[in-house]
Amino acid sequence: MSIEINLISKNYGEQKALDAVSFSIKKGEIVGFLGPNGAGKSTVMKILTTFISADAGEAKVNGFDVATQQKDVQRSVGYLPEHNPLYLDLYVREYLEFNASVYKIKKERIEEVIQLTGLTPESHKKIGQLSKGYRQRVGIATALLHNPEVLILDEPTTGLDPNQLVEIRDLIKNIGKDKTVFLSTHIMQEVEAICDRVIIINQGKIITDNNLNDLFSEEKAKNQIIEVEFDQEIQIDKFSKIPSLIQAIHIENNVWELHFDAQVDRRSDVFDFAQKNNFKTLQLALKNKNLETVFREKTAR
């Protein structure tokens, strides 16, 4: 296994950030790590990269224990943190040469990662002159310099425009052909486009760990989602009168997602509910299951 976590727990004072978290990732997998803000994603990544230590449990990267074999773990991992730390006054090659000297890496490797990450057209510029997308490429190039087995990326596409998103997505997919990639993101479409598998954490606990295709098949078999917009505000307790309803999730304004434990079309039940309560339905539609709807359903409070 490239990554093994067994019953890891971590507290920040009285706040429990991680509560007996366990999972493993095989070599060559691209795994998306999802969760709401404060769910524990960055804490897991910081433990795996030896930036912080766990209070309990065991974690290994490429077979090395993060608590007792830190140098070996660091040689095995390439890490891009959420806030990409760059020296903006340095030129791209100058910055990569500086980092290569830390790892005692030959200069030939610098040219390799520049080409691999598509930095060649911008490699003569100072980092401060680069767009956000190219700065992310510099961060990824730095993480790849020592040719690690495992790449850990914390929010690698935050703040990128649509074109930059596609470019970084393609770059990560290309890197994932040879390495294990473990990435955190809030952009569900990126996970669907890049990842083989998804792990969802909420309030410090793993609530889903599944292959994406299996996850969608499993969720579709379990229930049906109807998106409805009413003409007025509705209190959530009103929905208890609708047959087979298992969950109502407020989306925005007067728009709701209604989840049913049934494969029979329940739109007529929602329409009847509106009529009996003197509401009007402005839109009423079956909704296809995607990662965003699964995420909202599993992390809604």
C-alpha positions in Angstrom: 0.0 0.0 0.0 1.2 3.5 -0.8 -0.8 5.1 2.1 -2.1 3.2 5.2 -4.0 5.0 8.0 -5.2 3.0 11.0 -7.4 4.5 13.7 -5.7 7.9 13.6 -7.1 10.5 16.1 -6.1 14.1 16.6 -7.3 16.8 19.0 -6.7 20.6 18.9 -7.4 21.4 22.6 -10.9 20.3 23.3 -11.8 20.0 19.5 -11.6 16.5 18.1 -10.3 17.0 14.5 -9.9 13.3 13.7 -11.8 10.4 15.4 -10.3 7.0 14.7 -9.8 7.5 11.0 -8.8 4.5 8.9 -8.3 3.9 5.1 -5.6 2.7 2.7 -4.6 3.6 -0.9 -3.0 1.3 -3.3 -0.1 2.3 -5.6 -1.3 3.9 -8.8 -4.7 5.1 -7.5 -6.0 8.7 -7.8 -8.2 9.3 -4.8 -10.3 12.3 -4.1 -10.6 13.4 -0.4 -13.7 15.4 0.3 -15.4 17.0 3.2 -16.9 20.3 4.4 -14.6 23.0 5.8 -13.3 21.9 9.2 -14.0 18.2 8.5 -10.3 17.1 9.0 -9.0 16.9 5.5 -5.9 19.1 5.9 -5.2 17.5 9.3 -4.9 14.1 7.6 -2.6 15.5 4.9 -0.4 17.2 7.4 0.0 14.0 9.4 0.8 12.0 6.3 3.5 14.6 5.3 4.9 14.7 8.9 4.1 18.4 9.5 2.1 17.4 12.6 1.8 14.2 14.6 -1.3 12.2 15.5 -2.4 11.8 19.1 -3.3 8.1 18.5 -3.2 5.5 15.8 -0.7 4.6 13.0 0.0 6.0 9.6 2.4 4.8 6.9 3.5 6.2 3.5 5.2 3.9 1.1 5.7 1.5 4.0 7.4 4.1 6.2 5.9 5.1 9.6 5.2 8.8 9.8 6.0 8.9 13.5 9.4 7.1 13.5 10.7 7.3 9.9 10.0 10.9 9.0 12.9 11.4 6.6 11.9 8.3 4.6 8.3 9.5 4.4 9.5 12.9 3.3 11.6 11.3 0.5 8.5 9.3 -0.6 6.0 12.2 -0.7 5.5 15.2 -2.9 3.3 17.8 -1.2 1.4 20.8 -2.5 -0.3 22.6 0.4 -3.4 24.6 0.1 -1.5 27.9 0.3 1.3 27.3 -2.2 4.5 28.7 -0.6 6.5 30.3 -3.4 9.3 32.9 -3.5 7.8 35.4 -5.9 11.0 37.3 -6.6 12.8 34.2 -7.9 12.8 33.0 -11.5 11.1 29.7 -12.1 14.3 27.8 -12.8 16.1 29.6 -9.9 13.4 28.5 -7.5 13.4 24.9 -8.8 17.3 24.9 -8.5 17.0 26.1 -4.9 14.6 23.3 -4.0 16.7 20.7 -6.0 19.7 21.6 -3.9 17.8 20.7 -0.7 17.2 17.2 -2.1 20.6 17.1 -3.7 19.0 16.4 -7.1 20.8 16.7 -10.4 19.9 19.7 -12.7 18.7 17.4 -15.4 15.7 16.6 -13.3 14.8 20.3 -13.2 14.4 20.3 -17.0 12.3 17.1 -16.8 9.8 18.5 -14.4 9.6 21.8 -16.3 8.6 19.8 -19.4 6.3 17.5 -17.5 4.4 20.3 -15.9 4.2 22.5 -19.0 6.3 25.3 -17.6 8.7 25.6 -20.5 7.0 28.8 -22.0 7.1 30.6 -18.6 10.3 29.2 -17.2 12.3 32.4 -17.9 9.9 34.6 -15.8 9.9 35.5 -12.2 7.2 33.6 -10.2 5.5 36.8 -9.3 4.8 37.5 -13.0 3.0 34.2 -13.5 -0.8 33.5 -13.5 -2.4 31.5 -10.7 -2.5 28.5 -12.9 1.3 28.6 -13.7 2.1 29.2 -10.0 0.2 26.0 -9.2 2.3 24.3 -11.9 5.5 25.5 -10.2 4.2 24.1 -6.9 3.5 20.7 -8.5 6.9 20.8 -10.2 8.5 21.4 -6.9 6.6 18.5 -5.4 7.8 16.2 -8.2 11.5 17.2 -8.1 12.6 14.3 -6.0 10.4 11.8 -8.0 8.3 10.7 -5.1 6.1 7.6 -5.1 3.1 9.5 -3.6 1.8 13.0 -4.5 -0.5 14.7 -1.9 -2.3 17.8 -3.2 -4.4 20.0 -0.9 -6.9 22.1 -3.0 -4.7 22.2 -6.1 -7.3 24.0 -8.3 -8.6 26.6 -5.9 -8.9 30.0 -7.6 -8.2 28.8 -11.1 -10.3 29.9 -14.2 -12.0 27.3 -16.3 -9.2 27.0 -18.8 -6.6 26.6 -16.0 -8.8 24.0 -14.3 -8.7 21.8 -17.4 -5.0 22.2 -17.7 -4.2 21.3 -14.1 -6.7 18.5 -14.3 -5.0 17.0 -17.3 -1.6 17.4 -15.6 -2.8 15.6 -12.5 -4.2 12.7 -14.6 -1.0 12.4 -16.5 1.1 12.3 -13.3 -1.3 9.7 -11.9 -0.3 7.2 -14.6 2.9 6.6 -12.7 2.2 7.8 -9.1 -0.3 7.5 -6.3 -2.2 10.8 -6.1 -4.2 11.8 -3.0 -6.0 15.1 -3.5 -8.4 17.3 -1.5 -10.8 19.6 -3.3 -14.1 21.3 -3.0 -14.8 21.1 -6.7 -16.8 17.9 -7.2 -16.5 18.0 -11.0 -12.7 17.7 -10.6 -13.0 14.5 -8.6 -15.5 13.0 -11.1 -13.1 13.9 -14.0 -9.8 12.8 -12.3 -10.3 10.3 -9.6 -10.9 6.5 -9.5 -12.2 6.6 -5.9 -13.6 9.0 -3.3 -13.2 9.2 0.4 -15.6 11.6 2.3 -14.8 12.8 5.8 -17.2 14.7 8.0 -16.7 15.9 11.6 -13.5 13.9 11.8 -14.9 10.6 10.7 -14.8 8.7 7.4 -18.4 8.4 6.2 -17.8 7.1 2.6 -15.0 5.3 0.9 -15.9 3.9 -2.5 -15.0 3.5 -6.1 -16.9 6.3 -8.0 -18.8 4.0 -10.3 -19.8 1.8 -7.4 -20.8 4.8 -5.3 -23.2 6.1 -8.0 -24.7 2.7 -8.6 -25.2 2.1 -4.9 -26.8 5.5 -4.4 -29.1 5.3 -7.4 -30.4 2.0 -6.2 -31.1 3.3 -2.8 -33.2 6.4 -3.5 -34.6 9.1 -5.8 -34.0 12.8 -5.8 -36.5 15.4 -6.7 -35.6 19.1 -7.0 -38.6 21.4 -6.4 -39.0 25.2 -6.1 -42.0 26.6 -4.2 -43.5 30.0 -4.5 -42.9 30.7 -0.8 -40.8 29.8 2.2 -41.5 26.4 3.8 -40.5 25.2 7.2 -38.6 21.8 7.0 -41.0 20.1 9.4 -43.8 20.5 6.8 -42.2 17.9 4.6 -42.8 15.1 7.1 -46.2 14.6 5.5 -44.8 13.5 2.2 -44.8 9.6 1.8 -41.4 7.8 1.6 -39.4 11.0 2.2 -36.1 10.3 3.9 -34.5 13.7 3.7 -35.1 17.3 2.7 -32.1 19.5 1.9 -32.5 23.3 1.5 -30.5 24.5 -1.6 -31.3 28.2 -1.8 -34.2 30.6 -1.5 -37.3 28.3 -1.9 -35.5 25.5 -3.7 -35.3 22.1 -2.0 -33.8 18.7 -2.8 -36.2 15.9 -1.6 -34.7 12.4 -1.2 -37.0 9.4 -1.3 -36.6 5.8 -0.4 -38.3 4.6 -3.5 -37.8 4.0 -7.2 -41.3 4.9 -8.1 -41.7 8.5 -9.4 -42.7 10.6 -6.4 -43.3 13.9 -8.2 -47.1 13.4 -8.0 -46.7 13.1 -4.2 -44.8 16.4 -4.0 -47.4 18.1 -6.2 -50.2 16.8 -4.0 -48.4 18.0 -0.9 -48.1 21.5 -2.4 -51.8 21.6 -3.4 -53.0 20.5 0.1 -50.8 23.1 1.8 -51.7 26.0 -0.7 -48.2 26.1 -2.1 -47.4 26.5 -5.8 -44.6 24.5 -7.5 -42.5 26.7 -9.8 -40.3 23.8 -10.9 -40.4 20.1 -10.2 -37.9 17.7 -11.7 -36.1 14.4 -11.1 -32.5 15.0 -10.5 -29.6 12.7 -11.7 -27.3 11.5 -9.0 -23.9 13.0 -9.1 -21.0 13.5 -6.6 -22.3 16.9 -5.5 -25.7 15.5 -4.5 -24.1 12.5 -2.8 -21.8 14.8 -0.9 -24.6 17.1 0.2 -26.8 14.2 1.3 -24.0 12.6 3.4 -22.7 15.8 5.0 -25.9 17.8 5.5 -26.5 18.6 9.2 
